[in-house]
Amino acid sequence: MNRRILIVEDEQRIARILELELINEGYYVELAADGVEGLARAVQEDWSCILLDLQLPGQSGFQVLERIRAQDSRTPVLILTAREAVEDKVRGLDLGANDYVTKPFDFMELSARIRSQIRARLREETPSPEDLLKVDALTADVKTRQVQREGKLIDLTPREFDLLAYLLKHKGQPVGRETLLSEVWGFDFAGQTNLVDVYIRYLRQKVDQGFKKKLIATVRGIGYSIQEP
């Protein structure tokens, strides 16, 4: 993720100080001086973190935050608020802010809070080894249910994903149709093993078609397997 920070702050002196300090720490920083501009910039671009003042012209920080969260649930937002306004802190956190800092603030504390939020988002977006299933250039993230092959996103239905994930978890092993019915569909579909064949065909059209290497193999007399090319 790029180290990009948006500061939505109408007090020019505070905004400028923050900008210079964050640039000095290696961030790319942009400013917005009112709620309307801040909201537009927040939702149109990708930011590592947004610093959002609550007392803004045009639209209040609360309105901006609410609209940001309606479109973006992941970007960390730190609200800037007056020290005495406890109710502002509570309302901001309830609307989806990740953290807050009070004015006047200590920049070292603010910087640490920004780093903490960026690390948390990176951990959330980085699949753990057990979440990421892979064979050759095909990956399936069981947490986000996102599938890619050679960098190309592949759109699967929930059932198609479950079938692919099961085969990937048992890659290199032949898996019988009855086992797939039981493990993927979760019901006894005795005599309906052709259902597996239909879904395997769907998977092949999305996962193998158009690629030189074919990953989904038919194991004669047993079922199917995903094999390393």
SEVODO-517219 format. One line per field, with one value per residue: residue number from 0; residue in one letter; x, y, z of N, C-alpha, C in turn. Coordinates in nm, 3 decimals, always signed. Example, Ala and Ser with C-alpha at 12.3 -4.5 7.8 and 13.67 -1.06 7.14 Angstrom:
BEGIN
num (0, 1)
residuo (A, S)
n.X (+1.319, +1.285)
n.Y (-0.569, -0.225)
n.Z (+0.780, +0.708)
ca.X (+1.230, +1.367)
ca.Y (-0.450, -0.106)
ca.Z (+0.780, +0.714)
c.X (+1.320, +1.290)
c.Y (-0.330, +0.003)
c.Z (+0.780, +0.787)
//
This chain:
BEGIN
num (0, 1, 2, 3, 4, 5, 6, 7, 8, 9, 10, 11, 12, 13, 14, 15, 16, 17, 18, 19, 20, 21, 22, 23, 24, 25, 26, 27, 28, 29, 30, 31, 32, 33, 34, 35, 36, 37, 38, 39, 40, 41, 42, 43, 44, 45, 46, 47, 48, 49, 50, 51, 52, 53, 54, 55, 56, 57, 58, 59, 60, 61, 62, 63, 64, 65, 66, 67, 68, 69, 70, 71, 72, 73, 74, 75, 76, 77, 78, 79, 80, 81, 82, 83, 84, 85, 86, 87, 88, 89, 90, 91, 92, 93, 94, 95, 96, 97, 98, 99, 100, 101, 102, 103, 104, 105, 106, 107, 108, 109, 110, 111, 112, 113, 114, 115, 116, 117, 118, 119, 120, 121, 122, 123, 124, 125, 126, 127, 128, 129, 130, 131, 132, 133, 134, 135, 136, 137, 138, 139, 140, 141, 142, 143, 144, 145, 146, 147, 148, 149, 150, 151, 152, 153, 154, 155, 156, 157, 158, 159, 160, 161, 162, 163, 164, 165, 166, 167, 168, 169, 170, 171, 172, 173, 174, 175, 176, 177, 178, 179, 180, 181, 182, 183, 184, 185, 186, 187, 188, 189, 190, 191, 192, 193, 194, 195, 196, 197, 198, 199, 200, 201, 202, 203, 204, 205, 206, 207, 208, 209, 210, 211, 212, 213, 214, 215, 216, 217, 218, 219, 220, 221, 222, 223, 224, 225, 226, 227, 228)
residuo (M, N, R, R, I, L, I, V, E, D, E, Q, R, I, A, R, I, L, E, L, E, L, I, N, E, G, Y, Y, V, E, L, A, A, D, G, V, E, G, L, A, R, A, V, Q, E, D, W, S, C, I, L, L, D, L, Q, L, P, G, Q, S, G, F, Q, V, L, E, R, I, R, A, Q, D, S, R, T, P, V, L, I, L, T, A, R, E, A, V, E, D, K, V, R, G, L, D, L, G, A, N, D, Y, V, T, K, P, F, D, F, M, E, L, S, A, R, I, R, S, Q, I, R, A, R, L, R, E, E, T, P, S, P, E, D, L, L, K, V, D, A, L, T, A, D, V, K, T, R, Q, V, Q, R, E, G, K, L, I, D, L, T, P, R, E, F, D, L, L, A, Y, L, L, K, H, K, G, Q, P, V, G, R, E, T, L, L, S, E, V, W, G, F, D, F, A, G, Q, T, N, L, V, D, V, Y, I, R, Y, L, R, Q, K, V, D, Q, G, F, K, K, K, L, I, A, T, V, R, G, I, G, Y, S, I, Q, E, P)
n.X (+0.084, +0.051, +0.205, +0.000, -0.165, -0.457, -0.551, -0.814, -0.896, -0.983, -0.849, -0.589, -0.328, -0.289, -0.327, -0.114, +0.111, +0.077, +0.097, +0.368, +0.510, +0.432, +0.514, +0.785, +0.818, +0.802, +0.561, +0.319, +0.126, -0.192, -0.418, -0.742, -0.976, -1.238, -1.556, -1.694, -1.504, -1.325, -1.471, -1.513, -1.247, -1.177, -1.331, -1.276, -1.013, -0.735, -0.632, -0.387, -0.445, -0.685, -0.706, -0.937, -1.099, -1.357, -1.507, -1.600, -1.637, -1.906, -1.966, -2.011, -1.760, -1.871, -2.077, -1.922, -1.768, -1.969, -2.059, -1.829, -1.795, -2.017, -1.938, -1.682, -1.533, -1.287, -1.059, -0.850, -0.969, -0.892, -1.019, -1.007, -1.043, -1.187, -1.049, -1.230, -1.465, -1.615, -1.844, -1.829, -1.615, -1.720, -1.942, -1.812, -1.659, -1.867, -1.974, -1.790, -1.521, -1.175, -1.003, -0.911, -0.773, -0.693, -0.720, -0.519, -0.270, -0.013, +0.242, +0.403, +0.253, +0.027, +0.147, +0.225, -0.023, -0.125, +0.056, -0.007, -0.271, -0.235, -0.074, -0.255, -0.448, -0.296, -0.237, -0.492, -0.544, -0.354, -0.327, -0.315, -0.091, -0.248, -0.490, -0.459, -0.490, -0.315, -0.206, +0.027, -0.009, -0.252, -0.459, -0.654, -0.825, -0.942, -1.051, -1.130, -1.251, -1.163, -1.048, -0.771, -0.589, -0.283, -0.273, -0.520, -0.850, -1.098, -1.430, -1.634, -1.919, -2.064, -2.086, -1.921, -1.679, -1.645, -1.618, -1.383, -1.203, -1.203, -1.087, -0.838, -0.738, -0.686, -0.499, -0.337, -0.435, -0.664, -1.010, -1.317, -1.643, -1.862, -1.752, -1.702, -1.964, -2.064, -1.885, -1.874, -2.137, -2.274, -2.482, -2.660, -2.640, -2.696, -2.669, -2.676, -2.443, -2.379, -2.415, -2.178, -2.016, -2.129, -2.071, -1.794, -1.747, -1.834, -1.637, -1.402, -1.445, -1.407, -1.167, -0.971, -1.012, -0.881, -0.629, -0.297, -0.195, -0.365, -0.541, -0.736, -0.799, -0.938, -0.992, -0.997, -1.263, -1.278, -1.292, -1.214, -0.926, -0.699, -0.405, -0.053, +0.091)
n.Y (-0.119, +0.226, +0.498, +0.707, +0.991, +1.163, +1.478, +1.629, +1.926, +2.242, +2.446, +2.626, +2.657, +2.437, +2.228, +2.269, +2.231, +1.961, +1.848, +1.906, +1.771, +1.504, +1.459, +1.477, +1.237, +1.060, +1.024, +1.063, +1.342, +1.498, +1.778, +1.883, +2.140, +2.165, +2.004, +1.908, +1.894, +1.725, +1.484, +1.412, +1.368, +1.165, +0.939, +0.897, +0.827, +0.615, +0.575, +0.554, +0.636, +0.852, +1.173, +1.340, +1.631, +1.739, +1.974, +2.127, +2.338, +2.344, +2.049, +1.867, +1.697, +1.464, +1.407, +1.368, +1.145, +0.952, +0.923, +0.838, +0.585, +0.458, +0.385, +0.285, +0.063, +0.006, +0.184, +0.341, +0.585, +0.865, +1.073, +1.422, +1.610, +1.837, +1.863, +1.860, +1.755, +1.493, +1.361, +1.398, +1.234, +0.982, +0.970, +0.988, +0.749, +0.565, +0.607, +0.493, +0.567, +0.488, +0.567, +0.840, +1.169, +1.426, +1.782, +2.036, +1.833, +1.586, +1.539, +1.310, +1.113, +1.112, +1.029, +0.770, +0.653, +0.664, +0.494, +0.256, +0.208, +0.179, -0.049, -0.234, -0.243, -0.347, -0.601, -0.707, -0.715, -0.882, -1.207, -1.488, -1.773, -2.007, -1.921, -1.879, -2.053, -2.236, -2.321, -2.359, -2.076, -2.009, -1.879, -1.890, -1.718, -1.799, -1.638, -1.387, -1.489, -1.456, -1.518, -1.569, -1.595, -1.594, -1.323, -1.236, -1.166, -1.399, -1.467, -1.642, -1.841, -1.888, -2.170, -2.277, -2.170, -2.302, -2.565, -2.547, -2.469, -2.692, -2.886, -2.767, -2.775, -3.038, -3.089, -3.265, -3.504, -3.761, -3.706, -3.840, -3.835, -3.874, -3.802, -3.530, -3.439, -3.481, -3.327, -3.070, -2.995, -3.086, -3.260, -3.571, -3.682, -3.914, -4.098, -3.874, -3.788, -3.665, -3.399, -3.300, -3.327, -3.136, -2.896, -2.907, -2.872, -2.606, -2.485, -2.543, -2.394, -2.140, -2.140, -2.284, -2.249, -2.074, -2.058, -2.180, -2.396, -2.669, -2.725, -2.871, -3.201, -3.504, -3.799, -4.112, -4.329, -4.250, -3.963, -3.633, -3.412, -3.157, -3.070, -3.006, -2.843)
n.Z (+0.000, -0.080, +0.095, +0.167, +0.274, +0.357, +0.463, +0.613, +0.696, +0.813, +0.942, +0.852, +0.951, +1.127, +0.946, +0.772, +0.938, +1.008, +0.753, +0.680, +0.883, +0.842, +0.579, +0.625, +0.755, +0.553, +0.419, +0.156, +0.117, +0.106, +0.105, +0.217, +0.250, +0.330, +0.406, +0.178, -0.033, +0.096, +0.130, -0.139, -0.226, -0.051, -0.120, -0.384, -0.424, -0.326, +0.000, +0.260, +0.512, +0.666, +0.800, +0.982, +1.052, +1.277, +1.286, +1.024, +0.733, +0.490, +0.487, +0.785, +0.982, +1.084, +0.900, +0.671, +0.749, +0.785, +0.522, +0.397, +0.515, +0.414, +0.167, +0.185, +0.385, +0.486, +0.481, +0.714, +0.942, +1.124, +1.364, +1.433, +1.717, +1.961, +2.291, +2.509, +2.412, +2.465, +2.382, +2.110, +2.038, +2.101, +1.929, +1.683, +1.680, +1.688, +1.438, +1.278, +1.284, +1.323, +1.522, +1.742, +1.787, +2.013, +2.013, +2.157, +1.999, +2.047, +1.820, +1.795, +1.921, +1.755, +1.514, +1.584, +1.622, +1.363, +1.228, +1.359, +1.275, +0.999, +0.991, +1.097, +0.896, +0.685, +0.788, +0.785, +0.513, +0.412, +0.322, +0.542, +0.550, +0.577, +0.484, +0.216, -0.071, -0.316, -0.644, -0.890, -1.088, -0.986, -0.738, -0.440, -0.203, +0.100, +0.291, +0.182, -0.035, -0.291, -0.616, -0.826, -1.130, -1.279, -1.223, -1.306, -1.215, -1.119, -1.142, -0.934, -0.845, -0.514, -0.465, -0.664, -0.581, -0.332, -0.418, -0.574, -0.373, -0.205, -0.371, -0.406, -0.147, -0.131, -0.323, -0.584, -0.504, -0.589, -0.585, -0.501, -0.660, -0.488, -0.244, -0.289, -0.323, -0.065, +0.099, -0.014, -0.090, +0.128, +0.171, +0.133, -0.173, -0.312, -0.606, -0.762, -0.877, -1.110, -1.076, -0.971, -1.194, -1.362, -1.226, -1.222, -1.490, -1.516, -1.355, -1.499, -1.729, -1.629, -1.482, -1.623, -1.898, -2.171, -2.069, -2.097, -1.946, -1.805, -1.515, -1.373, -1.345, -1.476, -1.302, -1.395, -1.327, -1.066, -0.985, -0.957, -0.974, -0.871, -1.021, -1.003, -1.278)
ca.X (+0.000, +0.125, +0.195, -0.073, -0.251, -0.543, -0.585, -0.933, -0.882, -1.003, -0.754, -0.475, -0.202, -0.279, -0.312, +0.022, +0.204, +0.061, +0.151, +0.515, +0.561, +0.409, +0.606, +0.917, +0.821, +0.800, +0.427, +0.266, +0.016, -0.275, -0.505, -0.876, -1.006, -1.379, -1.614, -1.733, -1.382, -1.268, -1.547, -1.484, -1.112, -1.170, -1.394, -1.230, -0.875, -0.697, -0.550, -0.341, -0.512, -0.748, -0.720, -1.062, -1.148, -1.503, -1.567, -1.563, -1.739, -1.961, -2.025, -1.938, -1.681, -1.961, -2.141, -1.819, -1.735, -2.081, -2.063, -1.711, -1.819, -2.119, -1.872, -1.549, -1.529, -1.153, -0.958, -0.849, -1.004, -0.866, -1.086, -0.942, -1.153, -1.152, -1.021, -1.342, -1.585, -1.621, -1.954, -1.783, -1.534, -1.810, -2.021, -1.722, -1.627, -1.989, -1.996, -1.693, -1.382, -1.087, -0.935, -0.922, -0.670, -0.752, -0.646, -0.392, -0.219, +0.131, +0.259, +0.459, +0.140, -0.052, +0.222, +0.219, -0.158, -0.135, +0.130, -0.081, -0.386, -0.188, -0.033, -0.375, -0.511, -0.210, -0.259, -0.625, -0.545, -0.254, -0.375, -0.224, -0.064, -0.357, -0.604, -0.431, -0.472, -0.243, -0.143, +0.083, -0.040, -0.389, -0.471, -0.789, -0.819, -1.064, -1.105, -1.200, -1.314, -1.116, -0.971, -0.693, -0.495, -0.190, -0.309, -0.655, -0.956, -1.193, -1.556, -1.697, -2.033, -2.025, -2.067, -1.801, -1.563, -1.632, -1.566, -1.242, -1.125, -1.186, -0.989, -0.706, -0.692, -0.645, -0.434, -0.254, -0.506, -0.792, -1.125, -1.435, -1.763, -1.945, -1.686, -1.726, -2.104, -2.079, -1.805, -1.901, -2.279, -2.316, -2.602, -2.649, -2.694, -2.673, -2.726, -2.677, -2.303, -2.364, -2.411, -2.037, -1.965, -2.178, -1.996, -1.656, -1.747, -1.838, -1.506, -1.304, -1.468, -1.358, -1.032, -0.877, -1.032, -0.802, -0.495, -0.223, -0.188, -0.492, -0.517, -0.837, -0.784, -1.033, -0.929, -1.092, -1.319, -1.280, -1.351, -1.135, -0.811, -0.620, -0.266, +0.051, +0.124)
ca.Y (+0.000, +0.351, +0.575, +0.826, +1.041, +1.277, +1.559, +1.713, +2.019, +2.379, +2.538, +2.617, +2.642, +2.299, +2.142, +2.285, +2.166, +1.817, +1.814, +1.909, +1.665, +1.373, +1.450, +1.449, +1.096, +0.978, +1.008, +1.153, +1.406, +1.596, +1.852, +1.930, +2.243, +2.164, +1.871, +1.866, +1.852, +1.611, +1.364, +1.375, +1.311, +1.043, +0.823, +0.881, +0.782, +0.517, +0.637, +0.470, +0.684, +0.983, +1.252, +1.411, +1.723, +1.730, +2.106, +2.162, +2.406, +2.264, +1.933, +1.839, +1.575, +1.350, +1.377, +1.313, +1.011, +0.862, +0.897, +0.756, +0.448, +0.400, +0.335, +0.230, +0.017, -0.039, +0.288, +0.395, +0.727, +0.919, +1.201, +1.526, +1.669, +1.917, +1.781, +1.847, +1.705, +1.348, +1.311, +1.395, +1.114, +0.866, +0.969, +0.957, +0.606, +0.493, +0.622, +0.413, +0.610, +0.387, +0.623, +0.985, +1.244, +1.550, +1.907, +2.025, +1.696, +1.563, +1.477, +1.176, +1.023, +1.102, +0.948, +0.631, +0.604, +0.644, +0.371, +0.142, +0.183, +0.129, -0.189, -0.316, -0.265, -0.437, -0.737, -0.750, -0.738, -0.981, -1.340, -1.576, -1.892, -2.104, -1.865, -1.870, -2.182, -2.203, -2.420, -2.288, -1.932, -1.995, -1.860, -1.871, -1.669, -1.847, -1.532, -1.290, -1.567, -1.400, -1.614, -1.509, -1.678, -1.510, -1.184, -1.207, -1.204, -1.496, -1.454, -1.771, -1.845, -1.947, -2.315, -2.300, -2.143, -2.409, -2.682, -2.521, -2.467, -2.830, -2.951, -2.709, -2.825, -3.177, -3.090, -3.382, -3.624, -3.784, -3.693, -3.901, -3.753, -3.885, -3.721, -3.390, -3.410, -3.477, -3.223, -2.937, -2.966, -3.112, -3.345, -3.700, -3.673, -4.044, -4.114, -3.748, -3.746, -3.582, -3.261, -3.265, -3.311, -3.007, -2.787, -2.916, -2.808, -2.462, -2.443, -2.549, -2.281, -2.017, -2.152, -2.342, -2.204, -1.956, -2.071, -2.289, -2.511, -2.713, -2.766, -2.964, -3.328, -3.612, -3.924, -4.210, -4.424, -4.197, -3.829, -3.522, -3.369, -3.044, -3.116, -2.912, -2.873)
ca.Z (+0.000, -0.079, +0.219, +0.124, +0.380, +0.328, +0.581, +0.591, +0.808, +0.763, +1.004, +0.762, +1.026, +1.173, +0.829, +0.717, +1.031, +0.989, +0.622, +0.682, +0.971, +0.780, +0.465, +0.682, +0.792, +0.433, +0.363, +0.054, +0.188, +0.036, +0.196, +0.178, +0.349, +0.371, +0.404, +0.043, -0.102, +0.168, +0.098, -0.278, -0.233, +0.030, -0.184, -0.522, -0.429, -0.225, +0.104, +0.370, +0.632, +0.652, +0.921, +0.957, +1.153, +1.289, +1.263, +0.887, +0.652, +0.380, +0.553, +0.908, +0.982, +1.106, +0.772, +0.582, +0.796, +0.757, +0.379, +0.364, +0.558, +0.329, +0.045, +0.212, +0.524, +0.522, +0.500, +0.851, +0.959, +1.258, +1.378, +1.511, +1.791, +2.078, +2.408, +2.602, +2.347, +2.478, +2.300, +1.971, +2.023, +2.102, +1.806, +1.572, +1.683, +1.652, +1.294, +1.204, +1.294, +1.383, +1.639, +1.746, +1.859, +2.063, +1.994, +2.082, +2.005, +2.036, +1.688, +1.808, +1.949, +1.632, +1.419, +1.629, +1.596, +1.218, +1.196, +1.412, +1.189, +0.869, +1.013, +1.115, +0.765, +0.609, +0.840, +0.740, +0.368, +0.374, +0.359, +0.613, +0.468, +0.580, +0.412, +0.074, -0.138, -0.438, -0.729, -1.003, -1.080, -0.940, -0.593, -0.386, -0.065, +0.164, +0.375, +0.097, -0.142, -0.418, -0.696, -0.933, -1.203, -1.354, -1.198, -1.355, -1.122, -1.171, -1.068, -0.910, -0.755, -0.386, -0.475, -0.744, -0.497, -0.234, -0.489, -0.606, -0.249, -0.157, -0.458, -0.377, -0.017, -0.151, -0.454, -0.609, -0.462, -0.656, -0.493, -0.562, -0.674, -0.367, -0.141, -0.322, -0.290, +0.080, +0.161, -0.071, -0.083, +0.264, +0.177, +0.066, -0.308, -0.372, -0.739, -0.833, -0.893, -1.230, -1.030, -0.962, -1.331, -1.414, -1.163, -1.270, -1.621, -1.492, -1.306, -1.608, -1.818, -1.568, -1.427, -1.720, -2.036, -2.206, -2.014, -2.162, -1.856, -1.750, -1.376, -1.323, -1.417, -1.450, -1.260, -1.446, -1.232, -0.928, -0.977, -1.011, -0.896, -0.920, -1.027, -1.048, -1.421)
c.X (+0.088, +0.103, +0.131, -0.172, -0.329, -0.576, -0.703, -0.944, -0.893, -0.911, -0.620, -0.344, -0.183, -0.254, -0.170, +0.126, +0.198, +0.123, +0.303, +0.572, +0.545, +0.495, +0.746, +0.931, +0.805, +0.664, +0.404, +0.137, -0.059, -0.375, -0.640, -0.923, -1.153, -1.435, -1.650, -1.612, -1.323, -1.338, -1.516, -1.348, -1.105, -1.221, -1.343, -1.090, -0.848, -0.600, -0.506, -0.414, -0.572, -0.754, -0.836, -1.100, -1.300, -1.572, -1.521, -1.673, -1.788, -2.038, -1.944, -1.857, -1.765, -2.029, -2.043, -1.787, -1.846, -2.086, -1.942, -1.742, -1.931, -2.058, -1.743, -1.541, -1.388, -1.053, -0.962, -0.881, -0.978, -0.932, -1.003, -1.052, -1.101, -1.141, -1.145, -1.463, -1.589, -1.731, -1.917, -1.700, -1.623, -1.889, -1.933, -1.687, -1.749, -2.017, -1.891, -1.551, -1.299, -1.023, -0.959, -0.801, -0.733, -0.660, -0.635, -0.333, -0.068, +0.156, +0.316, +0.349, +0.055, +0.017, +0.216, +0.080, -0.180, -0.065, +0.054, -0.199, -0.344, -0.143, -0.154, -0.443, -0.428, -0.227, -0.391, -0.624, -0.447, -0.301, -0.271, -0.202, -0.178, -0.481, -0.585, -0.402, -0.413, -0.198, -0.099, +0.052, -0.185, -0.391, -0.618, -0.776, -0.950, -1.128, -1.187, -1.279, -1.283, -1.026, -0.900, -0.611, -0.413, -0.230, -0.448, -0.758, -1.056, -1.317, -1.623, -1.822, -1.988, -2.000, -1.944, -1.676, -1.540, -1.574, -1.419, -1.156, -1.101, -1.082, -0.848, -0.651, -0.642, -0.572, -0.339, -0.320, -0.634, -0.905, -1.248, -1.554, -1.849, -1.886, -1.712, -1.870, -2.124, -2.010, -1.840, -2.048, -2.337, -2.440, -2.573, -2.720, -2.673, -2.744, -2.728, -2.535, -2.282, -2.363, -2.266, -1.980, -2.006, -2.096, -1.848, -1.646, -1.751, -1.700, -1.402, -1.320, -1.409, -1.211, -0.930, -0.889, -0.956, -0.662, -0.427, -0.221, -0.327, -0.468, -0.614, -0.834, -0.896, -0.955, -1.028, -1.134, -1.327, -1.352, -1.260, -1.020, -0.755, -0.474, -0.173, +0.084, +0.258)
c.Y (+0.124, +0.422, +0.710, +0.867, +1.163, +1.347, +1.648, +1.805, +2.162, +2.480, +2.526, +2.595, +2.497, +2.205, +2.148, +2.217, +2.015, +1.772, +1.805, +1.795, +1.527, +1.354, +1.416, +1.304, +1.003, +0.953, +1.104, +1.210, +1.501, +1.654, +1.880, +2.022, +2.248, +2.023, +1.820, +1.816, +1.728, +1.481, +1.318, +1.309, +1.177, +0.922, +0.799, +0.824, +0.684, +0.582, +0.533, +0.507, +0.821, +1.048, +1.348, +1.499, +1.715, +1.862, +2.157, +2.245, +2.314, +2.144, +1.907, +1.712, +1.451, +1.309, +1.314, +1.169, +0.912, +0.825, +0.816, +0.610, +0.380, +0.338, +0.260, +0.192, -0.010, +0.071, +0.342, +0.545, +0.764, +1.054, +1.294, +1.602, +1.749, +1.828, +1.757, +1.777, +1.552, +1.291, +1.306, +1.269, +0.989, +0.858, +0.933, +0.809, +0.523, +0.499, +0.550, +0.462, +0.501, +0.436, +0.773, +1.043, +1.377, +1.668, +1.979, +1.886, +1.695, +1.487, +1.336, +1.074, +1.002, +1.011, +0.800, +0.572, +0.579, +0.513, +0.248, +0.107, +0.128, -0.017, -0.280, -0.343, -0.361, -0.581, -0.792, -0.788, -0.844, -1.120, -1.418, -1.701, -1.992, -2.053, -1.870, -2.008, -2.154, -2.328, -2.346, -2.139, -1.906, -1.980, -1.839, -1.833, -1.708, -1.741, -1.433, -1.357, -1.508, -1.500, -1.538, -1.616, -1.588, -1.363, -1.145, -1.255, -1.296, -1.493, -1.591, -1.754, -1.906, -2.097, -2.350, -2.275, -2.255, -2.536, -2.665, -2.527, -2.608, -2.903, -2.898, -2.759, -2.969, -3.192, -3.209, -3.512, -3.642, -3.781, -3.746, -3.808, -3.756, -3.801, -3.573, -3.351, -3.392, -3.355, -3.083, -2.900, -2.994, -3.196, -3.478, -3.694, -3.806, -4.054, -3.986, -3.696, -3.664, -3.433, -3.213, -3.241, -3.177, -2.893, -2.790, -2.851, -2.655, -2.410, -2.441, -2.430, -2.152, -2.023, -2.197, -2.284, -2.074, -1.957, -2.193, -2.414, -2.543, -2.775, -2.873, -3.091, -3.425, -3.738, -4.036, -4.310, -4.372, -4.063, -3.726, -3.488, -3.241, -3.082, -3.000, -2.945, -2.942)
c.Z (+0.000, +0.054, +0.187, +0.232, +0.331, +0.459, +0.544, +0.713, +0.755, +0.830, +0.932, +0.836, +1.071, +1.055, +0.775, +0.807, +1.013, +0.856, +0.625, +0.767, +0.906, +0.656, +0.514, +0.724, +0.672, +0.372, +0.247, +0.111, +0.096, +0.135, +0.132, +0.288, +0.390, +0.353, +0.266, -0.034, -0.036, +0.136, -0.044, -0.290, -0.162, -0.046, -0.326, -0.533, -0.315, -0.128, +0.207, +0.499, +0.602, +0.789, +0.898, +1.076, +1.159, +1.257, +1.127, +0.821, +0.541, +0.431, +0.678, +0.893, +1.004, +0.975, +0.674, +0.621, +0.763, +0.609, +0.332, +0.396, +0.477, +0.204, +0.072, +0.359, +0.574, +0.553, +0.642, +0.851, +1.104, +1.267, +1.467, +1.584, +1.910, +2.201, +2.494, +2.543, +2.349, +2.390, +2.152, +1.945, +2.012, +1.972, +1.685, +1.566, +1.645, +1.502, +1.210, +1.205, +1.363, +1.512, +1.638, +1.817, +1.899, +2.034, +2.128, +2.102, +1.997, +1.905, +1.699, +1.837, +1.825, +1.531, +1.456, +1.601, +1.446, +1.179, +1.241, +1.322, +1.054, +0.882, +1.025, +0.981, +0.680, +0.655, +0.790, +0.594, +0.324, +0.416, +0.440, +0.528, +0.466, +0.506, +0.261, +0.016, -0.275, -0.511, -0.855, -0.987, -1.039, -0.788, -0.557, -0.239, +0.004, +0.254, +0.292, -0.015, -0.279, -0.488, -0.807, -1.003, -1.295, -1.343, -1.243, -1.254, -1.190, -1.082, -1.057, -0.825, -0.622, -0.394, -0.557, -0.662, -0.397, -0.298, -0.523, -0.481, -0.197, -0.241, -0.431, -0.244, -0.028, -0.285, -0.465, -0.571, -0.544, -0.554, -0.565, -0.567, -0.548, -0.254, -0.165, -0.291, -0.141, +0.141, +0.112, -0.059, +0.056, +0.279, +0.109, -0.068, -0.381, -0.506, -0.819, -0.855, -1.020, -1.194, -1.019, -1.101, -1.390, -1.357, -1.200, -1.408, -1.608, -1.449, -1.418, -1.704, -1.762, -1.529, -1.531, -1.860, -2.062, -2.151, -2.076, -2.077, -1.802, -1.613, -1.326, -1.408, -1.379, -1.414, -1.291, -1.337, -1.090, -0.922, -1.039, -0.918, -0.957, -0.907, -1.059, -1.193, -1.432)
//
